[in-house]
Amino acid sequence: MLKNGLTILEVPGHDAESVVVDFFVKTGSRSEAPHENGISHFLEHFLFKGTKKYPSALAISSMVDAIGGEMNANTGKEHTQFYIKAAAKHLPLIFELLTDMIQNPLLDPLELEKEKGVIVEEINMYKDTPMYNIENILEQAMWPKDALGRDIAGTKEIVTKFTSDMFKGYISRHYQAPNMILGISGKYNPKQLKGLINKYWKNYPRKKFHGWHPVKDRQASPRLKLEYKDTEQAHLAMGFKALAYKDKRKYAQTVLSSILSGGMSSRLFMEVREKRGLAYYVSTSGSSYHDTGNFTVRAGVQVDKIEEAIQVIKNELKKISSEPVGEAELNKVKEYLKGRTTLALEDNQNRLAWYLDDVAFYPKVSTPAEAYKAIDAVTPAQVRALAKELFTNKKMTLAVIGPYKSEEKFKKPLHV
């Protein structure tokens, strides 16, 4: 860490010929005030529209195209990141460009007005794609009055009112050195990297930054949110309040999720899709945040069989909450997790992502070997206890998108 608070994360990959530089900012949609909902995501776009040295979107993209690089960014509830991946010899160039984007964005009002149209179309695209929009509907119902429940992209009504001054204020509040991580992975010369860091970041001022808005929601009964849409396939998401970053049961939750939907032989895939043909896709995932979490089951199901699909899913959740997982199944899931992780970590960008989340949010940074050991240590009793704690009616929220005009048909499966 530099004296100004900037965290430096190095993940060398001696088997790589490329290098990836990633600026990870620990701010996202839950750090926004209601009137600026979507500004983190909009800024992710806006920083690519011109900097002091590269004064237009074309100047930026042309430079990256000229070296055959990959450039992208993403925004979440609690982070925004920007990265470029290129051949190792181009490290000075991509480091300078990303630095200029963070330190010297133009925030041109004319570009802002043009980009508003792009953002609105992106919002429209997600709303027109129920498979993606269902999670937004779920989170709105899980945290209805909290920043965590707001759509990362914002709304058309809000984003079209953004001004350049709003972005300057947001950057000043959140894009400060102590709130950022500079990650580098792949093939690079450590001495050269140190020189670049000293040149561009050593004297960057240290300033205070604003945090995030804690959740206030206290759920005590099941919730339902239905959005009517004339679709050929219904989409459902069943969410449960789950584990925060500090919770030590992180790997038990990972194993639990994989038992339910890790691969084509997993419980939900077999019961919902293979045995009954109720759904095309069914999956689970666990997301952690500073002070809460979300365990979600998602599925795209036949419109006229959604009640059956909900009941089958609930039966599987009840089963794993009441019956210990057999050793053979548990061992298979553990090997599945370790194997998939090993394959993913062959890519230097994935290796960097592995450590970025831990450094940014978790109490302890774990190597892959340490994670594998922790996965192996998960017991049937731990899985059962966690499932029993999470999968209760009072913690459940059900979101549905489909051609349904009444909530009545969902009330019974919601409470059973």
JOLIN-V102176 format. One record per pair of residues at least 6 apart in sequence whose ideal C-beta (glycine too) atoms are under 8 Angstrom apart, sorted by sequence separation. I is the first residue (numbers start at 1). J is the second residue. D is the distance in Angstrom with one decimal. If there is no record, write none. Layout:
{{I	J	D} {I	J	D}}
This chain:
{{1	7	5.1} {2	8	6.9} {32	38	7.4} {50	56	5.0} {54	60	4.8} {64	70	7.7} {74	80	7.5} {126	132	5.1} {127	133	5.5} {143	149	3.2} {153	159	7.7} {243	249	6.0} {260	266	6.0} {261	267	7.6} {263	269	7.3} {272	278	5.2} {273	279	5.3} {287	293	6.1} {344	350	4.7} {345	351	5.2} {358	364	7.3} {359	365	5.8} {404	410	7.7} {1	8	6.7} {32	39	5.7} {49	56	7.3} {50	57	6.4} {64	71	4.6} {73	80	7.1} {74	81	6.0} {86	93	7.5} {126	133	5.3} {142	149	6.2} {243	250	6.7} {259	266	6.7} {260	267	5.4} {261	268	5.0} {272	279	4.9} {273	280	7.3} {286	293	6.6} {287	294	4.7} {302	309	7.6} {358	365	4.3} {29	37	6.9} {32	40	6.2} {49	57	4.9} {73	81	6.3} {86	94	5.3} {141	149	7.6} {258	266	7.0} {259	267	6.2} {260	268	5.0} {261	269	6.2} {273	281	7.9} {286	294	7.4} {287	295	7.9} {301	309	4.2} {358	366	6.1} {366	374	7.0} {29	38	7.3} {31	40	6.9} {48	57	5.9} {50	59	7.2} {51	60	7.2} {54	63	6.5} {73	82	4.4} {85	94	8.0} {139	148	7.0} {140	149	5.0} {184	193	6.2} {273	282	6.0} {286	295	4.9} {287	296	7.3} {345	354	6.5} {50	60	7.3} {61	71	7.4} {72	82	7.9} {73	83	7.1} {84	94	4.1} {126	136	7.2} {139	149	5.1} {140	150	7.5} {243	253	5.7} {264	274	7.9} {272	282	4.7} {285	295	7.5} {286	296	7.8} {299	309	6.1} {355	365	6.5} {400	410	6.4} {29	40	5.5} {60	71	7.8} {72	83	6.4} {139	150	8.0} {140	151	7.5} {242	253	6.9} {284	295	7.1} {285	296	5.6} {28	40	5.1} {29	41	7.0} {48	60	5.8} {71	83	7.4} {284	296	6.6} {398	410	6.6} {27	40	6.2} {48	61	7.8} {71	84	4.7} {84	97	6.7} {269	282	6.0} {284	297	5.0} {285	298	7.9} {70	84	6.9} {71	85	7.9} {84	98	6.0} {268	282	4.9} {283	297	7.5} {284	298	7.5} {299	313	7.0} {354	368	7.0} {69	84	5.4} {70	85	4.5} {83	98	7.5} {136	151	5.0} {182	197	7.3} {268	283	7.8} {282	297	7.3} {283	298	5.4} {69	85	6.2} {70	86	7.4} {82	98	6.0} {268	284	6.8} {282	298	7.1} {283	299	7.6} {297	313	5.7} {398	414	5.6} {69	86	3.6} {281	298	7.4} {282	299	4.2} {68	86	6.9} {69	87	7.9} {281	299	6.5} {282	300	7.9} {396	414	7.4} {67	86	5.2} {68	87	6.9} {82	101	6.4} {182	201	7.1} {281	300	5.1} {64	84	6.3} {67	87	6.8} {82	102	7.4} {279	299	4.5} {280	300	5.1} {297	317	7.6} {69	90	6.7} {261	282	6.4} {278	299	7.8} {279	300	5.8} {393	414	7.8} {64	86	7.5} {219	241	6.2} {261	283	4.8} {279	301	4.4} {393	415	6.4} {48	71	7.8} {67	90	4.8} {261	284	4.3} {278	301	5.3} {279	302	7.5} {345	368	6.0} {177	201	7.4} {260	284	4.7} {278	302	6.0} {48	73	7.3} {69	94	6.4} {277	302	7.9} {47	73	7.6} {67	93	6.6} {342	368	7.5} {67	94	7.8} {126	153	6.7} {177	204	5.6} {257	284	4.7} {272	299	6.4} {278	305	5.3} {341	368	6.5} {45	73	7.9} {123	151	7.8} {177	205	7.5} {178	206	6.6} {257	285	6.1} {44	73	4.6} {177	206	5.7} {178	207	7.9} {257	286	5.4} {268	297	7.1} {272	301	7.8} {44	74	7.0} {63	93	7.1} {64	94	7.6} {123	153	5.1} {176	206	7.5} {177	207	7.4} {178	208	7.8} {179	209	4.1} {256	286	7.7} {278	308	6.2} {279	309	6.0} {341	371	7.3} {44	75	4.8} {122	153	6.2} {123	154	7.2} {176	207	4.6} {178	209	6.2} {268	299	8.0} {278	309	4.4} {282	313	7.7} {341	372	7.7} {123	155	7.1} {176	208	6.9} {254	286	6.9} {276	308	7.3} {64	97	7.5} {123	156	6.0} {176	209	4.2} {253	286	4.5} {41	75	4.3} {63	97	6.4} {119	153	6.9} {175	209	7.9} {278	312	6.8} {338	372	5.1} {40	75	5.2} {47	82	6.7} {119	154	7.7} {172	207	7.9} {174	209	5.6} {44	80	5.5} {120	156	5.1} {123	159	7.5} {173	209	6.5} {174	210	6.0} {261	297	7.7} {276	312	6.6} {43	80	7.0} {60	97	6.8} {173	210	4.4} {260	297	7.4} {272	309	6.1} {338	375	6.3} {44	82	7.3} {250	288	7.2} {257	295	7.3} {337	375	5.6} {41	80	7.8} {120	159	6.9} {40	80	5.3} {119	159	5.3} {120	160	6.9} {272	312	5.6} {60	101	7.7} {247	288	7.3} {271	312	5.6} {272	313	6.6} {334	375	5.3} {253	295	7.0} {334	376	6.0} {53	96	7.5} {54	97	6.4} {116	159	6.3} {243	286	6.8} {245	288	5.0} {53	97	7.9} {116	160	5.3} {242	286	5.8} {244	288	5.8} {245	289	7.1} {271	315	7.9} {334	378	7.3} {242	287	7.6} {243	288	5.5} {244	289	6.3} {245	290	6.2} {268	313	6.6} {271	316	5.8} {29	75	7.1} {51	97	7.6} {54	100	6.4} {116	162	7.2} {242	288	7.4} {244	290	6.4} {247	293	7.4} {28	75	5.8} {29	76	7.5} {30	77	4.9} {31	78	7.6} {53	100	5.1} {233	280	7.1} {244	291	5.4} {28	76	4.8} {29	77	5.4} {30	78	6.0} {52	100	6.1} {244	292	5.6} {268	316	5.8} {330	378	7.6} {28	77	4.9} {51	100	4.1} {244	293	5.6} {267	316	5.4} {28	78	4.7} {51	101	5.4} {112	162	6.8} {242	292	7.5} {243	293	4.2} {330	380	6.0} {27	78	7.3} {28	79	5.2} {53	104	7.3} {55	106	6.4} {112	163	7.5} {241	292	6.1} {242	293	3.6} {26	78	6.6} {27	79	7.1} {28	80	5.9} {52	104	3.7} {112	164	5.9} {241	293	7.0} {242	294	5.5} {243	295	8.0} {267	319	8.0} {26	79	5.9} {27	80	6.1} {48	101	7.1} {51	104	5.1} {241	294	7.0} {242	295	4.1} {267	320	7.3} {327	380	7.4} {330	383	7.4} {25	79	6.6} {47	101	4.6} {51	105	5.8} {52	106	7.1} {57	111	7.4} {109	163	7.6} {240	294	7.3} {326	380	7.6} {24	79	6.2} {25	80	4.7} {47	102	7.3} {50	105	7.2} {51	106	6.2} {109	164	5.0} {112	167	7.7} {239	294	5.5} {240	295	4.7} {325	380	4.7} {24	80	7.9} {25	81	6.8} {49	105	7.9} {50	106	4.1} {108	164	7.6} {239	295	7.0} {240	296	7.7} {260	316	6.7} {324	380	4.1} {24	81	4.5} {49	106	7.0} {107	164	4.8} {239	296	4.8} {260	317	7.9} {324	381	6.8} {23	81	6.5} {47	105	5.1} {50	108	5.9} {238	296	6.9} {239	297	7.8} {325	383	5.4} {22	81	5.8} {23	82	4.9} {46	105	7.0} {49	108	6.5} {237	296	5.7} {238	297	4.4} {324	383	7.9} {325	384	7.1} {22	82	7.2} {23	83	7.3} {107	167	5.3} {237	297	7.0} {238	298	7.9} {260	320	6.9} {324	384	5.5} {22	83	4.0} {46	107	6.5} {50	111	6.5} {107	168	6.5} {237	298	4.9} {259	320	6.5} {323	384	7.4} {21	83	6.4} {49	111	4.2} {236	298	7.2} {322	384	7.5} {20	83	5.8} {21	84	5.7} {235	298	7.5} {236	299	5.5} {320	383	7.1} {321	384	6.7} {20	84	7.1} {21	85	8.0} {235	299	7.3} {256	320	7.1} {320	384	7.1} {20	85	4.1} {46	111	7.3} {147	212	7.4} {148	213	7.7} {235	300	5.2} {236	301	6.5} {19	85	7.2} {46	112	6.8} {49	115	6.6} {105	171	7.5} {147	213	4.2} {234	300	7.3} {235	301	7.6} {259	325	6.1} {321	387	4.2} {322	388	7.3} {18	85	5.8} {19	86	6.7} {146	213	6.8} {148	215	5.5} {233	300	5.0} {234	301	5.3} {265	332	7.8} {320	387	4.7} {321	388	4.3} {18	86	6.4} {19	87	7.7} {149	217	7.7} {233	301	7.1} {234	302	7.2} {18	87	5.8} {19	88	4.7} {46	115	6.2} {146	215	4.7} {233	302	7.4} {234	303	4.8} {17	87	6.5} {18	88	6.1} {21	91	7.2} {45	115	5.6} {146	216	6.0} {233	303	6.9} {236	306	6.5} {259	329	6.8} {317	387	7.0} {321	391	5.2} {17	88	6.0} {19	90	7.7} {77	148	6.1} {145	216	6.7} {146	217	5.5} {232	303	7.1} {259	330	7.6} {262	333	5.9} {290	361	7.3} {320	391	7.7} {16	88	7.5} {19	91	5.1} {143	215	5.9} {145	217	6.5} {231	303	7.4} {234	306	4.8} {238	310	7.5} {21	94	5.3} {42	115	7.2} {45	118	6.8} {102	175	6.5} {144	217	6.9} {236	309	7.0} {263	336	5.7} {288	361	7.5} {318	391	7.1} {21	95	5.4} {45	119	6.6} {143	217	5.0} {215	289	8.0} {236	310	6.6} {259	333	5.2} {262	336	5.4} {317	391	4.3} {19	94	7.6} {23	98	5.5} {77	152	6.7} {142	217	7.3} {238	313	6.4} {255	330	7.4} {258	333	4.7} {262	337	6.9} {76	152	6.8} {214	290	7.7} {215	291	5.9} {238	314	7.9} {21	98	5.5} {42	119	5.7} {75	152	5.7} {142	219	7.4} {214	291	5.5} {215	292	5.3} {23	101	7.9} {41	119	7.6} {102	180	7.7} {212	290	6.2} {255	333	5.9} {258	336	6.2} {23	102	5.6} {255	334	6.8} {258	337	5.5} {38	119	7.4} {142	223	7.3} {141	223	5.1} {255	337	7.0} {141	224	7.5} {254	337	6.5} {141	225	3.8} {140	225	6.6} {138	225	7.2} {137	225	5.6} {310	398	7.2} {137	227	5.5} {133	227	8.0} {306	400	7.1} {295	390	5.5} {306	402	6.8} {91	188	5.4} {103	200	7.6} {142	239	5.4} {88	186	6.5} {91	189	7.8} {141	239	7.9} {306	404	7.9} {88	187	4.0} {130	229	6.2} {138	237	4.1} {142	241	7.1} {303	402	5.9} {314	413	6.9} {88	188	6.1} {92	192	7.3} {96	196	7.7} {137	237	7.1} {139	239	7.6} {303	403	6.2} {310	410	7.5} {85	186	7.7} {91	192	6.7} {95	196	4.8} {99	200	4.6} {103	204	7.2} {130	231	6.0} {134	235	4.5} {138	239	4.9} {91	193	7.1} {99	201	7.2} {134	236	7.0} {135	237	5.9} {307	409	6.1} {311	413	5.5} {314	416	6.8} {130	233	7.6} {134	237	4.6} {307	410	7.5} {310	413	4.4} {92	196	6.3} {96	200	7.1} {131	235	6.0} {91	196	7.3} {95	200	7.2} {130	235	4.3} {307	412	7.9} {311	416	7.1} {307	413	5.6} {37	147	7.9} {41	152	5.3} {40	152	7.3} {41	153	5.2} {42	154	7.2} {250	362	7.7} {34	147	7.9} {37	150	5.0} {38	151	7.2} {41	154	6.8} {37	151	7.2} {38	152	7.3} {32	147	6.2} {38	153	5.5} {39	154	7.2} {30	146	7.7} {31	147	7.3} {34	150	7.8} {38	154	1.8} {245	361	4.7} {30	147	4.2} {37	154	4.5} {38	155	6.9} {42	159	5.9} {245	362	5.3} {246	363	5.8} {29	147	6.7} {30	148	4.9} {32	150	7.4} {37	155	6.7} {245	363	7.2} {30	150	7.8} {38	158	5.8} {39	159	7.9} {42	162	6.2} {251	371	7.1} {255	375	6.5} {29	150	5.9} {37	158	5.2} {38	159	4.7} {46	167	6.3} {254	375	7.0} {29	151	7.5} {36	158	7.3} {29	152	4.5} {35	158	6.8} {39	162	6.4} {251	374	4.5} {255	378	4.7} {28	152	7.0} {38	162	8.0} {43	167	5.9} {250	374	8.0} {251	375	5.3} {259	383	6.9} {29	154	7.9} {42	167	7.7} {35	161	8.0} {36	162	7.5} {251	377	7.6} {252	378	5.1} {39	166	6.5} {43	170	6.6} {251	378	5.6} {256	383	5.3} {39	167	6.9} {43	171	7.3} {255	383	5.9} {36	166	6.2} {40	170	7.6} {252	382	4.6} {256	386	5.8} {39	170	5.3} {252	383	5.9} {256	387	5.8} {249	382	7.1} {253	386	6.3} {36	170	6.7} {78	212	6.4} {252	386	5.0} {249	386	5.7} {32	170	7.9} {148	289	6.6} {31	174	6.1} {148	292	7.3} {27	174	4.0} {27	175	7.5} {242	390	5.7} {25	174	6.7} {241	390	7.8} {25	175	5.9} {131	281	7.6} {240	390	4.9} {240	391	6.1} {27	179	6.5} {142	294	6.7} {240	392	7.6} {26	179	5.0} {25	179	6.3} {26	180	7.1} {241	395	4.9} {25	180	5.2} {26	181	7.5} {139	294	7.3} {240	395	4.7} {24	180	6.7} {240	396	5.8} {23	180	6.3} {24	181	4.2} {239	396	7.3} {240	397	7.6} {23	181	7.6} {24	182	7.8} {138	296	6.7} {238	396	6.4} {239	397	4.7} {22	181	7.9} {23	182	6.0} {24	183	6.0} {238	397	7.4} {239	398	7.9} {22	182	7.6} {23	183	7.7} {238	398	5.4} {239	399	7.3} {21	182	7.6} {22	183	4.1} {135	296	7.0} {187	348	8.0} {237	398	7.6} {238	399	7.9} {21	183	7.4} {22	184	7.5} {186	348	4.0} {236	398	6.7} {237	399	4.6} {20	183	7.8} {21	184	5.7} {22	185	7.6} {135	298	7.2} {185	348	4.5} {186	349	7.9} {236	399	6.8} {20	184	7.2} {134	298	6.5} {185	349	6.5} {236	400	5.1} {19	184	6.7} {20	185	5.2} {235	400	7.2} {236	401	7.9} {19	185	7.2} {20	186	5.6} {185	351	5.5} {234	400	6.6} {235	401	4.6} {19	186	4.0} {185	352	3.6} {234	401	7.0} {235	402	6.6} {18	186	5.1} {19	187	5.7} {184	352	7.5} {234	402	3.4} {16	185	7.9} {17	186	8.0} {18	187	6.6} {19	188	4.9} {131	300	6.1} {183	352	5.0} {233	402	7.7} {234	403	7.5} {16	186	4.2} {17	187	5.9} {130	300	7.9} {231	401	7.0} {234	404	7.6} {5	176	7.5} {6	177	4.1} {16	187	4.7} {222	393	5.0} {231	402	5.6} {5	177	4.6} {6	178	7.3} {9	181	5.6} {11	183	7.1} {13	185	5.9} {183	355	7.5} {221	393	7.5} {222	394	6.7} {225	397	7.3} {227	399	7.6} {229	401	5.2} {231	403	6.1} {4	177	4.3} {5	178	3.0} {7	180	7.1} {8	181	7.8} {9	182	6.9} {10	183	7.9} {11	184	7.1} {12	185	7.4} {13	186	4.7} {14	187	7.1} {183	356	5.5} {221	394	5.6} {223	396	7.5} {224	397	7.6} {225	398	7.5} {226	399	7.8} {227	400	7.2} {229	402	6.4} {230	403	5.2} {4	178	7.4} {5	179	7.8} {6	180	5.8} {7	181	4.4} {8	182	5.4} {9	183	4.3} {10	184	5.5} {11	185	4.0} {12	186	7.5} {13	187	6.3} {220	394	5.7} {222	396	4.7} {223	397	4.3} {224	398	5.1} {225	399	4.8} {226	400	5.0} {227	401	4.8} {228	402	7.7} {229	403	6.9} {2	177	7.0} {6	181	7.8} {7	182	7.0} {9	184	7.2} {10	185	7.7} {11	186	8.0} {12	187	7.7} {181	356	6.3} {219	394	6.7} {222	397	7.1} {223	398	7.1} {224	399	7.8} {225	400	7.5} {228	403	6.9} {6	182	6.1} {8	184	7.9} {12	188	7.1} {219	395	6.2} {222	398	7.1} {224	400	7.6} {228	404	6.5} {228	405	5.9} {12	190	7.8} {181	359	6.0} {219	397	7.5} {226	404	6.1} {31	210	6.6} {181	360	6.0} {10	190	7.5} {31	211	7.0} {31	212	4.8} {226	407	5.3} {27	209	7.8} {30	212	4.9} {31	213	7.0} {10	193	7.4} {30	213	5.8} {224	407	5.9} {226	410	6.8} {27	212	7.6} {224	410	5.6} {224	411	7.1} {8	197	6.5} {224	414	5.6} {222	414	5.1} {222	415	6.2} {2	197	7.4} {6	201	5.7} {4	201	7.4} {4	202	7.8} {6	204	7.0} {2	201	6.3} {3	202	8.0} {4	203	8.0} {2	202	6.4} {4	204	5.4} {4	205	6.5} {5	206	5.3} {2	204	8.0} {4	206	4.0} {3	206	7.2} {78	289	6.2} {77	289	6.4} {78	290	6.8} {142	397	4.8} {141	397	4.9} {141	399	5.8} {30	289	7.5} {138	397	6.2} {138	399	3.9} {137	399	4.2} {85	349	6.0} {137	401	6.4} {134	399	5.9} {83	349	7.5} {134	400	8.0} {134	401	5.4} {133	401	6.6} {130	401	4.3} {130	402	7.7} {81	356	7.6} {79	360	6.7} {78	361	7.2} {20	348	6.1} {19	348	7.7} {20	349	4.9} {18	348	6.6} {22	352	6.0} {16	348	4.6} {20	352	6.0} {24	356	5.3} {22	356	6.9} {26	360	5.6} {13	348	4.0} {26	361	7.8} {24	360	6.2} {11	348	7.2} {13	351	6.3} {11	351	5.2} {11	352	5.0} {9	352	7.4} {11	354	8.0} {11	355	5.7} {9	355	5.9} {9	356	6.5} {9	359	5.5} {7	359	6.4}}
